[in-house]
Amino acid sequence: MWQSVQMLFYHYYMKQRLQQHRAQHKTITLQDANSIGILFDATKEENAVWIRRFASELEKQKKHVNLLGFINSANAQEQTAYPSFSRKEVTWYLQPAHHIPNDFLEKPFDILINACITELATLEYIATFSNAKFRIAPYFENKTHCADLFICLKNTDALPDFLRKTLHYLQMIKTR
């Protein structure tokens, strides 16, 4: 019941902010990108392992990569090797209320990848209102406001599949 009320307020605030949001997004090729932000669900350590491998691949291509993990727990105490935040740093209507996610939100990335393969409202919020020029995310019905390029996943696809497909489609994008 509480989560239903929480989501009701989240959607209300999201709708209000979307009406005023006037960001200019455009397609950026991987070749032209200098800075890449990656959002991910850091609740499971294995996700962080995959994300760090993916970031390492991008860094080999001379990309500046920033990570932001969301630990979907109110009592997350562990230190991480990457910037992260938890439910403790989220308002009751699921918006970030901490300088780490808010600073990430304000960075003008060339590309932002929301690598969360499940629906997490807090990461959706950051992806939606990010200052990134080009945003990529898994496809979820009724979530077309939070990215410019959507990667369709099958029910059996996992994070490594999403990352592989993301890199594949980024490499396919060319400018004239």
N, C-alpha and C positions, 0 to 999 in steps of 0.2 A: 504494500500500500504506500509506504513512504517513498519508495523508488518511483511509483507512478506520479505522485505529487511533485517530486523532484524533477522528473522529466517534463511534466506539464509546465513548470516554471522555466526550465531550460529552453524548451521550444518557444515559449512566449518571449523571453529575452533575446533568443536567437533571431526570431522573426523581426522584432523591433530593431535590432542592430543591423540586420541585413537590409532593411529598408533605407538605412542611412549610409551603408557601406558603398563606397565608390572607388574601389581599387582598380587599377589598370593592370590587367594581366596580359601576357603575350607568350607565344611559344618561344622557348629558348632551346637550342640544340645542346647536346652534351659537349660538343666541341667548343661552343661559344661560352659555356657556363664556367664561371670561376668559383662561385660559392654555392654549396649545396647543404641544405638543412635536412636532417632526417629525424622525424618523430617516430617513436615506437613504444609498444607496450613492454615495459621492463619488469613486469610482474614475475615472469619466468626468466631465469638467467640464460637459458638456451637462446632466447630471442636476442639478448644482448650480444651473445657470441656471434650469431649470424649477422647482426647489424654491424658489428665491428669488422668482420671479414669484408662485408660489402663496402664499408667506408674505406677500408684499406685499399680495395681495388680502385675506388674512385681517386684516392690520394695518389696512387701510382700513375694516374692520368693527370697529375698536377692540379687536382681540384682541392679547394679548401672546404673541408667537411666539418659541420657542427652537428652533434647528436643531442637529442633530448629524449630521455626515457621517462615514462609515466609508470610509477609503481602503484597499481590499483589496490592499495591497502592503506588503512588509516594508521596502522602502527608499523610502518616501514622504518627501520632503524639503521639499516646497513649503509655503508659508504659504497659508492659505485665509482668505477673508473671513467665515468662520463657524467655530464650534468643530468640530474634527474629531479623529480618531485613526486609527491604522493598525494593521496586523498586529503591529507592534513592541510595541504596548501591549495585546496580547491574550495570555492564558496559552496553553499548548500544548493545553489542552482547550477553547479558543475563547471563554473568558469574558473580559470586559474587566478589565484590570489597571492602569488609569490613572485619575487623579482626574477627568478630563473626562467620560468615559462614566459613571463611577460617580456623579458629582454629578448628571448628567442622569437617571440611573436613580432617584435618590432624590427628585427634584422631584415635587411633587403636582399634576401637570398636570390640568386638567379633561378635556382630550382629548389622546391621544397617537396620532399617525399614523405607522405604520411604512410609509414610502413606498418600500421596497425591493421591486421587482417580481420579483426572483430570490431564491432561498433563500440567505440568509447567516446562518449559525448565530449569529454574534456579535450581529447586530441582532435576531434572534429572541429571544435571551437577554434583551436589554435590554427589548424589548417585553413579554415574558412577566412579568418581575419588576419592571416599572415601578410606581411609586406612583400612576400616572395613574388617574383615576376611570373613564374610558371609552377603550378602545383599538381602533384601526382598523388593518386590514392586508389585503393581498391574500390571497385564499384559496389555501392549499396543503393538500393531503390530509395528514392526521395532524398538523396544526399548529394545531388548534383551541384549544390552551391559551394561545396568544400574543395573542389579541385577543377583543373582544366583538362586533365587527361586521366581517364579511369582505366584501371586494369581489371578485367573480368577474371574472377577466380572460380574454379569449380569447387564443389563442397569438399573435395579431398585435398585441395591445394593448401599448402602451409606457407609459412614465411619465406623459406628458401625459394619456393616457386614464384611468389610475388616479386622477390628481389631479382630473380633471373629474368622474369618477364619485363620488369621495369627497365633493367639495363638493356634488354633486347629492343624495346620500343624506343628508348632514348637514343640508341645507336642508329635506329632507322630514320629518325627525324632529321631532315636536311633543310637548309634554307636555300632560296634561289639566288 
